[in-house]
Amino acid sequence: MRTSIHIAVHSDLTAFGYNTIGTKVRRPGVFFKALTTAIENHDTGNDRAPGKHFIVLPLELVESAEVTAGVGKRTQNPDDFVLRCYRKRVGVYLKREAALPVSFLACIVHTLEAYLKDPDVVEAGITGWDLHAEATHVIVAVLANSEGVDATARTPFRLCSNIAGGDNEAEMWSLEDTREVCRSSAEFALDFCVVADDPE
């Protein structure tokens, strides 16, 4: 039985890469060390679904791991935006210099078992063989958000995909839960936009 924690990264997550969309982490080693400790101390009784952890991280990590926010305030100036291909579709993103200051840092981490049962992962044909051999957990998202931004809000596209069967968690939502996440999604899309690197 494995007792130590080994973290893999979901294939669509660009937070630790050069050409990043959304939250960016410039010092992954520092981040992974802090996240490992947070997973070890995580209370699974608060999980929204079995094996799906929402882990709030200390704000000190923003500076030490050089984390920048994944969102910015929408503008009406087309020059503030770039086009990027992400998850097989081209989208519009704010340039990273428009990212807001980070006031909240969290990570969505799944146990390996929960990750491999996720409908999107199953549909993509991802198996344990696609991850490093000792993986026990998989980072699905890094959320570096700002004051006034709902850290749990999903984009309208992601929300529709989840409700349509793309996430096991959505199957447990009540009608009022669904209305609330839809409200959050619409408010987010109206006022904020995900940021992306502009290497050019």
Backbone as a printed PyTorch tensor [residue, N CA C, xyz], in Angstrom:
tensor([[[  0.8430,  -1.1990,   0.0000],
         [  0.0000,   0.0000,   0.0000],
         [  0.8770,   1.2480,   0.0000]],

        [[  0.5530,   2.2060,  -0.9230],
         [  1.3270,   3.4210,  -1.0140],
         [  0.9030,   4.3880,   0.0740]],

        [[  1.8580,   4.9680,   0.7520],
         [  1.5370,   5.9110,   1.8130],
         [  2.0000,   7.3240,   1.4680]],

        [[  3.0260,   7.4570,   0.6390],
         [  3.5130,   8.7850,   0.2780],
         [  2.6810,   9.3570,  -0.8650]],

        [[  2.6970,  10.6860,  -0.9750],
         [  1.9060,  11.3770,  -1.9830],
         [  2.7840,  11.7050,  -3.1860]],

        [[  2.2930,  11.3420,  -4.3620],
         [  2.9640,  11.6570,  -5.6180],
         [  1.9420,  12.3440,  -6.5200]],

        [[  2.2540,  13.5530,  -6.9270],
         [  1.2810,  14.3780,  -7.6530],
         [  1.5840,  14.4040,  -9.1400]],

        [[  0.5550,  14.0970,  -9.9420],
         [  0.6350,  14.2270, -11.3960],
         [ -0.1820,  15.4640, -11.7970]],

        [[ -0.0300,  15.8770, -13.0430],
         [ -0.7220,  17.0630, -13.5480],
         [ -1.6200,  16.6690, -14.7060]],

        [[ -2.8850,  17.0980, -14.6470],
         [ -3.8310,  16.8290, -15.7340],
         [ -3.2740,  17.3860, -17.0450]],

        [[ -3.4340,  16.6480, -18.1200],
         [ -2.8080,  17.0010, -19.3990],
         [ -3.2380,  18.3640, -19.9360]],

        [[ -4.4460,  18.8360, -19.6090],
         [ -4.9200,  20.1270, -20.1090],
         [ -4.4640,  21.3070, -19.2540]],

        [[ -3.8800,  21.0470, -18.1010],
         [ -3.4990,  22.1140, -17.1860],
         [ -2.1640,  22.7280, -17.6150]],

        [[ -2.1810,  24.0270, -17.8970],
         [ -0.9830,  24.7000, -18.4100],
         [ -0.3020,  25.5810, -17.3630]],

        [[ -0.7570,  25.5490, -16.1070],
         [ -0.2650,  26.4640, -15.0740],
         [  1.2430,  26.4030, -14.8750]],

        [[  1.8510,  25.2580, -15.1450],
         [  3.2730,  25.0830, -14.8790],
         [  4.1270,  25.1710, -16.1510]],

        [[  3.4950,  25.5350, -17.2620],
         [  4.1910,  25.5650, -18.5400],
         [  4.6270,  26.9480, -18.9770]],

        [[  5.2220,  27.0090, -20.1610],
         [  5.7230,  28.2730, -20.7130],
         [  4.5770,  29.1210, -21.2410]],

        [[  3.7300,  28.5360, -22.0760],
         [  2.6250,  29.2740, -22.6910],
         [  1.3520,  28.9560, -21.9180]],

        [[  1.1270,  29.6840, -20.8470],
         [  0.0830,  29.3660, -19.8870],
         [ -1.2160,  30.1050, -20.1590]],

        [[ -2.3190,  29.3800, -19.9500],
         [ -3.6550,  29.9740, -19.9780],
         [ -4.2150,  29.8540, -18.5710]],

        [[ -4.6580,  30.9860, -18.0030],
         [ -5.1650,  30.9880, -16.6370],
         [ -4.0420,  31.2160, -15.6360]],

        [[ -4.2190,  30.6960, -14.4420],
         [ -3.2310,  30.8610, -13.3800],
         [ -1.8620,  30.3360, -13.8090]],

        [[ -0.8100,  31.0740, -13.4400],
         [  0.5510,  30.6550, -13.7940],
         [  1.3920,  30.4980, -12.5330]],

        [[  2.1770,  29.4110, -12.4750],
         [  3.0890,  29.1430, -11.3640],
         [  4.4980,  29.0810, -11.9370]],

        [[  5.3280,  30.0690, -11.5850],
         [  6.6760,  30.1330, -12.1570],
         [  7.6940,  29.2890, -11.3970]],

        [[  7.3790,  28.8910, -10.1590],
         [  8.2950,  28.0420,  -9.3800],
         [  7.5420,  26.7910,  -8.9170]],

        [[  7.3600,  25.8270,  -9.8320],
         [  6.5700,  24.6230,  -9.5320],
         [  7.0800,  23.8240,  -8.3430]],

        [[  8.4070,  23.7400,  -8.1680],
         [  8.9550,  22.9460,  -7.0720],
         [  8.4740,  23.4330,  -5.7190]],

        [[  8.4820,  24.7490,  -5.5340],
         [  8.0100,  25.3440,  -4.2840],
         [  6.5250,  25.0630,  -4.1020]],

        [[  5.7760,  25.1970,  -5.1910],
         [  4.3310,  24.9840,  -5.1450],
         [  3.9960,  23.5380,  -4.7850]],

        [[  4.6560,  22.5800,  -5.4300],
         [  4.3620,  21.1620,  -5.1960],
         [  4.6850,  20.7440,  -3.7740]],

        [[  5.7440,  21.3030,  -3.2180],
         [  6.1030,  20.9730,  -1.8430],
         [  5.0100,  21.4210,  -0.8790]],

        [[  4.5090,  22.6430,  -1.0700],
         [  3.4420,  23.1610,  -0.2070],
         [  2.1420,  22.3970,  -0.4200]],

        [[  1.8470,  22.0390,  -1.6670],
         [  0.6140,  21.3160,  -1.9610],
         [  0.6330,  19.9150,  -1.3480]],

        [[  1.7700,  19.2550,  -1.3870],
         [  1.8920,  17.9260,  -0.7840],
         [  1.5470,  17.9740,   0.6990]],

        [[  2.0640,  18.9680,   1.3970],
         [  1.7600,  19.1380,   2.8180],
         [  0.2700,  19.4000,   3.0220]],

        [[ -0.3210,  20.2330,   2.1460],
         [ -1.7490,  20.5570,   2.2560],
         [ -2.6250,  19.3240,   2.0290]],

        [[ -2.2310,  18.4580,   1.1030],
         [ -2.9870,  17.2270,   0.8470],
         [ -2.9190,  16.3080,   2.0660]],

        [[ -1.7470,  16.2250,   2.6580],
         [ -1.5730,  15.3790,   3.8420],
         [ -2.4790,  15.8270,   4.9910]],

        [[ -2.7460,  17.1240,   5.0790],
         [ -3.5520,  17.6720,   6.1700],
         [ -5.0050,  17.9300,   5.7820]],

        [[ -5.3870,  17.5650,   4.5630],
         [ -6.7340,  17.8720,   4.0660],
         [ -7.8070,  17.0300,   4.7430]],

        [[ -8.9060,  17.6670,   5.1120],
         [-10.0600,  16.9880,   5.7020],
         [-10.9940,  16.5440,   4.5780]],

        [[-10.9840,  15.2540,   4.2540],
         [-11.7860,  14.7530,   3.1400],
         [-13.2890,  14.8190,   3.4240]],

        [[-13.6620,  15.0590,   4.6760],
         [-15.0750,  15.1800,   5.0130],
         [-15.7300,  16.3930,   4.3740]],

        [[-14.9100,  17.3460,   3.9140],
         [-15.4440,  18.5490,   3.2730],
         [-15.5030,  18.4410,   1.7540]],

        [[-15.0940,  17.3020,   1.1980],
         [-15.0980,  17.1420,  -0.2580],
         [-16.5170,  17.1590,  -0.8180]],

        [[-16.6780,  17.7890,  -1.9760],
         [-18.0010,  17.8450,  -2.6180],
         [-18.3760,  16.5080,  -3.2420]],

        [[-17.3860,  15.7420,  -3.5840],
         [-17.5910,  14.3950,  -4.1260],
         [-16.4000,  13.5610,  -3.6640]],

        [[-16.5770,  12.2590,  -3.4980],
         [-15.4910,  11.4050,  -2.9970],
         [-14.2160,  11.5330,  -3.8300]],

        [[-13.1150,  11.8340,  -3.1500],
         [-11.8240,  11.9060,  -3.8240],
         [-11.5390,  13.1940,  -4.5670]],

        [[-12.4700,  14.1680,  -4.5110],
         [-12.2750,  15.4350,  -5.2150],
         [-12.0640,  16.5330,  -4.1770]],

        [[-10.7980,  16.9340,  -4.0220],
         [-10.4180,  17.8750,  -2.9730],
         [-10.3530,  19.3100,  -3.5010]],

        [[-10.9410,  20.2330,  -2.7400],
         [-10.7680,  21.6670,  -2.9850],
         [ -9.8900,  22.1620,  -1.8460]],

        [[ -8.6320,  22.4730,  -2.1540],
         [ -7.6490,  22.7760,  -1.1160],
         [ -7.2330,  24.2440,  -1.1780]],

        [[ -7.5270,  24.9640,  -0.1190],
         [ -7.1160,  26.3620,  -0.0170],
         [ -5.6630,  26.4000,   0.4560]],

        [[ -4.8470,  27.1840,  -0.2410],
         [ -3.4190,  27.2710,   0.0540],
         [ -3.0750,  28.6370,   0.6610]],

        [[ -2.0020,  28.7190,   1.4470],
         [ -1.6350,  29.9870,   2.0860],
         [ -1.2080,  31.0300,   1.0620]],

        [[ -1.5870,  32.2930,   1.3160],
         [ -1.2680,  33.3710,   0.3840],
         [  0.2330,  33.6290,   0.2800]],

        [[  0.9970,  33.2160,   1.2920],
         [  2.4420,  33.3770,   1.2340],
         [  3.0300,  32.6560,   0.0170]],

        [[  2.3290,  31.6310,  -0.4340],
         [  2.7990,  30.8370,  -1.5720],
         [  2.7490,  31.6380,  -2.8770]],

        [[  1.9110,  32.6600,  -2.9320],
         [  1.8140,  33.4910,  -4.1360],
         [  3.1700,  34.1060,  -4.4560]],

        [[  3.8340,  34.6250,  -3.4300],
         [  5.1510,  35.2370,  -3.6380],
         [  6.2440,  34.1890,  -3.7790]],

        [[  6.2580,  33.2010,  -2.8950],
         [  7.3600,  32.2310,  -2.9110],
         [  7.3490,  31.3430,  -4.1540]],

        [[  6.1690,  31.0150,  -4.6820],
         [  6.0820,  30.1870,  -5.8830],
         [  5.8600,  31.0200,  -7.1460]],

        [[  5.8290,  32.3390,  -6.9670],
         [  5.6300,  33.2810,  -8.0860],
         [  4.3730,  32.9330,  -8.8860]],

        [[  3.2400,  33.0450,  -8.2080],
         [  1.9400,  32.7260,  -8.8100],
         [  1.2600,  34.0040,  -9.2730]],

        [[  0.7310,  33.9950, -10.4880],
         [ -0.0650,  35.1260, -10.9680],
         [ -1.5030,  34.6670, -11.1950]],

        [[ -2.4370,  35.5920, -11.0190],
         [ -3.8630,  35.2780, -11.1080],
         [ -4.2520,  34.7810, -12.4920]],

        [[ -5.3220,  34.0180, -12.5160],
         [ -5.8040,  33.4590, -13.7770],
         [ -6.8740,  34.2910, -14.4510]],

        [[ -7.2650,  35.4050, -13.8250],
         [ -8.3390,  36.2250, -14.3940],
         [ -7.9910,  37.7040, -14.3460]],

        [[ -8.6830,  38.4540, -15.1930],
         [ -8.5740,  39.9050, -15.1990],
         [ -9.9440,  40.5010, -15.4520]],

        [[-10.0410,  41.8020, -15.2740],
         [-11.3000,  42.5100, -15.4920],
         [-11.4930,  42.7340, -16.9850]],

        [[-12.6590,  42.3960, -17.5020],
         [-12.9420,  42.5890, -18.9280],
         [-12.8300,  44.0620, -19.3170]],

        [[-12.3580,  44.3010, -20.5310],
         [-12.3180,  45.6480, -21.0800],
         [-13.0790,  45.6470, -22.4130]],

        [[-13.2040,  46.8150, -22.9990],
         [-13.8310,  46.9100, -24.3230],
         [-12.8020,  47.2470, -25.3940]],

        [[-11.5270,  47.0350, -25.0530],
         [-10.4400,  47.3040, -25.9920],
         [ -9.9330,  45.9870, -26.5710]],

        [[-10.1700,  45.7480, -27.8750],
         [ -9.7250,  44.4780, -28.4870],
         [ -8.2240,  44.2320, -28.3590]],

        [[ -7.4290,  45.3020, -28.2360],
         [ -5.9720,  45.1430, -28.1380],
         [ -5.5400,  44.5140, -26.8160]],

        [[ -6.4350,  44.4610, -25.8500],
         [ -6.1160,  43.8550, -24.5490],
         [ -6.2420,  42.3390, -24.5730]],

        [[ -6.6760,  41.7690, -25.7050],
         [ -6.9900,  40.3410, -25.7740],
         [ -6.1020,  39.6170, -26.7830]],

        [[ -5.9840,  38.2960, -26.5890],
         [ -5.2770,  37.4250, -27.5320],
         [ -6.1450,  36.2000, -27.8100]],

        [[ -5.9250,  35.5900, -28.9670],
         [ -6.5990,  34.3410, -29.3100],
         [ -5.6690,  33.1850, -28.9800]],

        [[ -6.2080,  32.1700, -28.3180],
         [ -5.4210,  30.9940, -27.9840],
         [ -6.2690,  29.7340, -28.1730]],

        [[ -5.6080,  28.6320, -28.5810],
         [ -6.2950,  27.3560, -28.7190],
         [ -6.1110,  26.5780, -27.4240]],

        [[ -7.2260,  26.2170, -26.8030],
         [ -7.1880,  25.4820, -25.5440],
         [ -8.3120,  24.4530, -25.5440]],

        [[ -7.9710,  23.2190, -25.1920],
         [ -8.9310,  22.1170, -25.2130],
         [ -9.6540,  22.0150, -26.5660]],

        [[ -8.8610,  22.1160, -27.6130],
         [ -9.3110,  21.9050, -28.9970],
         [-10.2700,  22.9710, -29.5140]],

        [[-10.2970,  24.1540, -28.8660],
         [-11.1200,  25.2480, -29.3880],
         [-10.4020,  26.5650, -29.1720]],

        [[-10.5520,  27.4580, -30.1410],
         [ -9.9310,  28.7670, -30.0570],
         [-10.8160,  29.6760, -29.2140]],

        [[-10.1970,  30.3540, -28.2560],
         [-10.9360,  31.2600, -27.3890],
         [-10.2450,  32.6060, -27.2660]],

        [[-10.9690,  33.5620, -26.7040],
         [-10.4590,  34.9120, -26.4920],
         [-10.0460,  35.0590, -25.0280]],

        [[ -8.8210,  35.5470, -24.8020],
         [ -8.2910,  35.6940, -23.4490],
         [ -7.6570,  37.0650, -23.2800]],

        [[ -7.7170,  37.5930, -22.0580],
         [ -6.9910,  38.8200, -21.7440],
         [ -5.4980,  38.5270, -21.7030]],

        [[ -4.6810,  39.5060, -22.0770],
         [ -3.2350,  39.3550, -21.9500],
         [ -2.8650,  39.2920, -20.4700]],

        [[ -1.8100,  38.5520, -20.1550],
         [ -1.4570,  38.2970, -18.7620],
         [ -1.1910,  39.5730, -17.9640]],

        [[ -0.7280,  40.6300, -18.5950],
         [ -0.4590,  41.8510, -17.8250],
         [ -1.7320,  42.4500, -17.2190]],

        [[ -2.8900,  41.9900, -17.6880],
         [ -4.1600,  42.4710, -17.1300],
         [ -4.6080,  41.6470, -15.9120]],

        [[ -3.8280,  40.6310, -15.5380],
         [ -4.2010,  39.7870, -14.4000],
         [ -4.3370,  40.6290, -13.1340]],

        [[ -5.3680,  40.3450, -12.3520],
         [ -5.6140,  41.0630, -11.1070],
         [ -4.6950,  40.5500,  -9.9930]],

        [[ -4.5100,  41.3390,  -8.9330],
         [ -3.7030,  40.8630,  -7.7950],
         [ -4.3560,  39.6320,  -7.1640]],

        [[ -3.5440,  38.7110,  -6.6910],
         [ -4.0470,  37.4760,  -6.0890],
         [ -4.4410,  37.7220,  -4.6320]],

        [[ -5.6850,  37.3710,  -4.3050],
         [ -6.1290,  37.4750,  -2.9050],
         [ -6.6280,  36.1340,  -2.3750]],

        [[ -6.6230,  35.1170,  -3.2440],
         [ -7.1030,  33.7870,  -2.8550],
         [ -6.3990,  32.7470,  -3.7150]],

        [[ -5.8710,  31.7150,  -3.0710],
         [ -5.1580,  30.6680,  -3.8070],
         [ -5.6660,  29.2980,  -3.3820]],

        [[ -6.0510,  28.4980,  -4.3580],
         [ -6.5640,  27.1580,  -4.0730],
         [ -6.1820,  26.2190,  -5.2040]],

        [[ -6.3870,  24.9410,  -4.9450],
         [ -6.0520,  23.9190,  -5.9300],
         [ -7.1330,  22.8410,  -5.9000]],

        [[ -7.5490,  22.3940,  -7.0670],
         [ -8.4640,  21.2670,  -7.1530],
         [ -7.6210,  20.0340,  -7.4570]],

        [[ -7.6550,  19.0890,  -6.5310],
         [ -6.8490,  17.8760,  -6.6420],
         [ -7.7560,  16.6650,  -6.4950]],

        [[ -7.6090,  15.6970,  -7.3760],
         [ -8.3670,  14.4530,  -7.2880],
         [ -7.4400,  13.3150,  -6.8760]],

        [[ -7.9580,  12.4100,  -6.0890],
         [ -7.2090,  11.1750,  -5.8810],
         [ -7.1370,  10.4690,  -7.2300]],

        [[ -6.1710,   9.5870,  -7.3850],
         [ -6.0310,   8.8890,  -8.6710],
         [ -7.3110,   8.1340,  -9.0150]],

        [[ -7.9210,   7.4930,  -8.0240],
         [ -9.1440,   6.7260,  -8.2600],
         [-10.2740,   7.6220,  -8.7600]],

        [[-10.4670,   8.7750,  -8.1070],
         [-11.5290,   9.6960,  -8.5080],
         [-11.2440,  10.2790,  -9.8910]],

        [[ -9.9870,  10.5810, -10.1470],
         [ -9.5950,  11.1560, -11.4330],
         [ -9.9110,  10.2050, -12.5870]],

        [[ -9.5490,   8.9390, -12.4220],
         [ -9.7480,   7.9730, -13.5070],
         [-11.2160,   7.6370, -13.7360]],

        [[-12.0930,   7.9910, -12.7670],
         [-13.5370,   7.7680, -12.9200],
         [-14.2570,   8.9840, -13.4750]],

        [[-13.5580,  10.1180, -13.5790],
         [-14.1820,  11.3380, -14.0720],
         [-14.6100,  11.1410, -15.5290]],

        [[-15.8480,  11.5200, -15.8880],
         [-16.3450,  11.2820, -17.2500],
         [-15.4670,  11.8770, -18.3480]],

        [[-14.9380,  13.1010, -18.1450],
         [-14.0790,  13.7090, -19.1620],
         [-12.7960,  12.9150, -19.3520]],

        [[-12.2670,  12.3750, -18.2620],
         [-11.0370,  11.5850, -18.3240],
         [-11.3070,  10.2560, -19.0270]],

        [[-12.4250,   9.6420, -18.6910],
         [-12.8090,   8.3770, -19.3320],
         [-13.0020,   8.5850, -20.8280]],

        [[-13.7050,   9.6770, -21.1850],
         [-13.9660,   9.9590, -22.6050],
         [-12.6650,  10.2030, -23.3710]],

        [[-11.6980,  10.8380, -22.7060],
         [-10.4150,  11.1280, -23.3530],
         [ -9.5280,   9.8910, -23.4550]],

        [[ -9.9410,   8.7990, -22.8030],
         [ -9.1670,   7.5680, -22.8720],
         [ -7.9220,   7.5810, -22.0120]],

        [[ -7.8850,   8.4740, -21.0160],
         [ -6.7210,   8.5540, -20.1260],
         [ -6.7980,   7.4170, -19.1090]],

        [[ -5.6810,   6.7510, -18.9000],
         [ -5.6090,   5.6750, -17.9110],
         [ -4.4380,   5.9390, -16.9630]],

        [[ -4.3270,   5.0920, -15.9590],
         [ -3.2140,   5.2190, -15.0320],
         [ -1.8670,   5.1070, -15.7230]],

        [[ -1.8350,   4.4420, -16.8670],
         [ -0.5760,   4.2850, -17.5980],
         [ -0.1150,   5.6090, -18.1850]],

        [[ -1.0280,   6.5730, -18.3390],
         [ -0.6760,   7.8710, -18.9160],
         [ -0.0470,   8.8090, -17.8790]],

        [[ -0.0860,   8.4340, -16.6110],
         [  0.4780,   9.2380, -15.5350],
         [  1.7560,   8.5810, -15.0300]],

        [[  2.5600,   9.3210, -14.2540],
         [  3.7710,   8.6810, -13.7660],
         [  3.4060,   7.5400, -12.8080]],

        [[  4.2350,   6.5350, -12.7660],
         [  3.9000,   5.2390, -12.1650],
         [  3.4190,   5.3110, -10.7260]],

        [[  3.9260,   6.2460,  -9.9440],
         [  3.5850,   6.2860,  -8.5310],
         [  2.5330,   7.3370,  -8.1910]],

        [[  1.8610,   7.8870,  -9.1840],
         [  0.8840,   8.9510,  -8.9420],
         [ -0.2210,   8.5000,  -7.9830]],

        [[ -0.4800,   9.3120,  -6.9780],
         [ -1.5840,   9.0610,  -6.0410],
         [ -2.6600,  10.1260,  -6.1780]],

        [[ -2.2700,  11.3070,  -6.6930],
         [ -3.1880,  12.4330,  -6.8450],
         [ -2.8980,  13.1510,  -8.1620]],

        [[ -3.9170,  13.8430,  -8.6700],
         [ -3.7670,  14.5820,  -9.9230],
         [ -4.2920,  16.0050,  -9.7310]],

        [[ -3.4650,  16.9930, -10.0830],
         [ -3.9140,  18.3890, -10.0440],
         [ -4.7870,  18.6320, -11.2660]],

        [[ -6.0010,  19.0800, -11.0160],
         [ -6.9330,  19.3780, -12.1000],
         [ -6.9630,  20.8720, -12.4000]],

        [[ -6.8100,  21.7070, -11.3620],
         [ -6.8340,  23.1550, -11.5660],
         [ -6.0790,  23.8600, -10.4500]],

        [[ -5.4200,  24.9720, -10.8160],
         [ -4.8260,  25.8870,  -9.8480],
         [ -5.6010,  27.1870,  -9.9580]],

        [[ -6.1630,  27.6410,  -8.8590],
         [ -7.0340,  28.8110,  -8.8660],
         [ -6.4030,  29.9490,  -8.0620]],

        [[ -5.8440,  30.9180,  -8.7720],
         [ -5.3150,  32.1130,  -8.1190],
         [ -6.2680,  33.2410,  -8.4770]],

        [[ -7.1730,  33.5310,  -7.5750],
         [ -8.2050,  34.5140,  -7.8560],
         [ -8.0130,  35.8040,  -7.0870]],

        [[ -8.8440,  36.7860,  -7.4190],
         [ -8.7180,  38.1230,  -6.8720],
         [ -9.9760,  38.5380,  -6.1440]],

        [[ -9.8480,  39.6050,  -5.3750],
         [-10.9690,  40.1440,  -4.6100],
         [-12.1670,  40.3860,  -5.5220]],

        [[-13.3390,  39.8730,  -5.1110],
         [-14.5570,  40.0820,  -5.8800],
         [-14.8030,  39.0580,  -6.9700]],

        [[-13.8740,  38.1160,  -7.1520],
         [-14.0250,  37.0750,  -8.1730],
         [-14.3770,  35.7610,  -7.4880]],

        [[-15.4510,  35.1160,  -7.9240],
         [-15.8750,  33.8370,  -7.3530],
         [-14.8860,  32.7500,  -7.7620]],

        [[-14.1330,  32.2380,  -6.7960],
         [-13.1000,  31.2440,  -7.0840],
         [-13.6710,  29.9340,  -7.5970]],

        [[-14.9470,  29.6720,  -7.3520],
         [-15.5380,  28.4030,  -7.7690],
         [-16.3410,  28.5120,  -9.0640]],

        [[-16.4460,  29.7330,  -9.6120],
         [-17.2540,  29.9190, -10.8260],
         [-16.6430,  29.1860, -12.0130]],

        [[-17.4800,  28.4980, -12.7640],
         [-17.0350,  27.8130, -13.9740],
         [-17.3900,  28.6830, -15.1780]],

        [[-16.6060,  28.5550, -16.2460],
         [-16.9820,  29.2600, -17.4650],
         [-18.2900,  28.6510, -17.9690]],

        [[-19.0950,  29.4190, -18.7170],
         [-20.3620,  28.8610, -19.2250],
         [-20.1750,  27.5650, -20.0080]],

        [[-19.1230,  27.4930, -20.8220],
         [-18.8860,  26.2710, -21.5990],
         [-18.6170,  25.0820, -20.6920]],

        [[-17.7120,  25.2820, -19.6830],
         [-17.3740,  24.1970, -18.7690],
         [-18.5760,  23.7810, -17.9420]],

        [[-19.3780,  24.7640, -17.5240],
         [-20.5720,  24.4720, -16.7340],
         [-21.5550,  23.6150, -17.5280]],

        [[-21.8020,  23.9930, -18.7750],
         [-22.7310,  23.2100, -19.6140],
         [-22.2120,  21.7880, -19.8070]],

        [[-20.9010,  21.6660, -20.0190],
         [-20.3070,  20.3460, -20.1860],
         [-20.4840,  19.5050, -18.9220]],

        [[-20.2820,  20.1260, -17.7520],
         [-20.4280,  19.4020, -16.4930],
         [-21.8610,  18.9310, -16.2700]],

        [[-22.8240,  19.8150, -16.5190],
         [-24.2340,  19.4680, -16.3240],
         [-24.6630,  18.3670, -17.2910]],

        [[-24.0590,  18.3770, -18.4800],
         [-24.4160,  17.3910, -19.5060],
         [-23.7470,  16.0370, -19.2890]],

        [[-23.0510,  15.8830, -18.1550],
         [-22.4510,  14.5880, -17.8480],
         [-20.9430,  14.5910, -17.8040]],

        [[-20.3210,  15.7780, -17.8960],
         [-18.8690,  15.8660, -17.9210],
         [-18.2070,  15.8450, -16.5610]],

        [[-18.9860,  15.8190, -15.4760],
         [-18.4060,  15.8170, -14.1340],
         [-19.3570,  15.0940, -13.1910]],

        [[-18.8340,  14.0940, -12.4730],
         [-19.6780,  13.3260, -11.5630],
         [-20.2700,  14.1770, -10.4460]],

        [[-19.5740,  15.2430, -10.0690],
         [-20.0630,  16.1070,  -8.9970],
         [-21.4200,  16.7180,  -9.3480]],

        [[-21.6100,  17.0970, -10.6180],
         [-22.8510,  17.7530, -11.0420],
         [-24.0690,  16.8540, -10.8670]],

        [[-23.8640,  15.5510, -10.8770],
         [-24.9860,  14.6150, -10.7130],
         [-25.6220,  14.7230,  -9.3290]],

        [[-24.8690,  15.2780,  -8.3770],
         [-25.3790,  15.3860,  -7.0040],
         [-26.0100,  16.7500,  -6.7130]],

        [[-25.9960,  17.6710,  -7.6940],
         [-26.5520,  18.9970,  -7.4640],
         [-28.0760,  18.9710,  -7.4120]],

        [[-28.6360,  19.7250,  -6.4820],
         [-30.0820,  19.9360,  -6.4560],
         [-30.4140,  21.0100,  -7.4840]],

        [[-31.7070,  21.2540,  -7.6990],
         [-32.1120,  22.3080,  -8.6340],
         [-31.5800,  23.6530,  -8.1700]],

        [[-31.6510,  23.9260,  -6.8720],
         [-31.1510,  25.2040,  -6.3480],
         [-29.6320,  25.3050,  -6.4860]],

        [[-28.9280,  24.1740,  -6.2900],
         [-27.4740,  24.1610,  -6.5040],
         [-27.1500,  24.5330,  -7.9530]],

        [[-27.8970,  23.9410,  -8.8770],
         [-27.6690,  24.1860, -10.3000],
         [-27.9200,  25.6460, -10.6460]],

        [[-29.0010,  26.2140, -10.1110],
         [-29.2920,  27.6300, -10.3570],
         [-28.1630,  28.5160,  -9.8400]],

        [[-27.6250,  28.1710,  -8.6780],
         [-26.5740,  28.9870,  -8.0710],
         [-25.2910,  28.9480,  -8.8910]],

        [[-24.8780,  27.7560,  -9.3520],
         [-23.6510,  27.6830, -10.1500],
         [-23.8470,  28.3660, -11.5010]],

        [[-25.0640,  28.3200, -12.0390],
         [-25.3560,  29.0270, -13.2890],
         [-25.2900,  30.5350, -13.0870]],

        [[-25.8230,  31.0160, -11.9600],
         [-25.7470,  32.4420, -11.6410],
         [-24.2960,  32.8980, -11.5400]],

        [[-23.4800,  32.1190, -10.8220],
         [-22.0650,  32.4530, -10.6530],
         [-21.3370,  32.4760, -11.9970]],

        [[-21.6560,  31.5110, -12.8510],
         [-21.0150,  31.4220, -14.1570],
         [-21.3430,  32.6410, -15.0160]],

        [[-22.6210,  33.0400, -15.0330],
         [-23.0390,  34.1850, -15.8400],
         [-22.4060,  35.4810, -15.3400]],

        [[-22.3610,  35.6560, -14.0220],
         [-21.7550,  36.8560, -13.4410],
         [-20.2680,  36.9320, -13.7530]],

        [[-19.5960,  35.7860, -13.6660],
         [-18.1700,  35.7480, -13.9810],
         [-17.9240,  36.1400, -15.4330]],

        [[-18.6680,  35.5340, -16.3560],
         [-18.4550,  35.7710, -17.7830],
         [-18.7380,  37.2150, -18.1770]],

        [[-19.6340,  37.8740, -17.4500],
         [-19.9890,  39.2590, -17.7600],
         [-18.8830,  40.2260, -17.3390]],

        [[-18.2590,  39.9850, -16.1930],
         [-17.3240,  40.9520, -15.6200],
         [-15.8490,  40.5940, -15.7640]],

        [[-15.5440,  39.3100, -15.9150],
         [-14.1490,  38.8750, -15.8880],
         [-13.8030,  37.9940, -17.0890]],

        [[-12.5020,  37.8380, -17.3030],
         [-12.0310,  36.9860, -18.4110],
         [-10.7460,  36.2930, -17.9830]],

        [[-10.5750,  35.0670, -18.4070],
         [ -9.3460,  34.3240, -18.1430],
         [ -8.1850,  35.0020, -18.8880]],

        [[ -7.0160,  35.0090, -18.2660],
         [ -5.8360,  35.6160, -18.8970],
         [ -4.9640,  34.5340, -19.5140]],

        [[ -4.1090,  34.9560, -20.4360],
         [ -3.1910,  34.0250, -21.1040],
         [ -1.8720,  34.7240, -21.4010]],

        [[ -0.8120,  33.9440, -21.4730],
         [  0.4890,  34.4900, -21.8600],
         [  0.4300,  34.9930, -23.2950]],

        [[  1.2080,  36.0120, -23.5590],
         [  1.3000,  36.5610, -24.9110],
         [  2.7750,  36.5920, -25.3010]],

        [[  3.3480,  35.4040, -25.6210],
         [  4.7940,  35.3210, -25.8660],
         [  5.2690,  36.1170, -27.0590]],

        [[  4.3700,  36.5170, -27.9250],
         [  4.7680,  37.2900, -29.0880],
         [  4.9560,  38.7470, -28.6960]]])
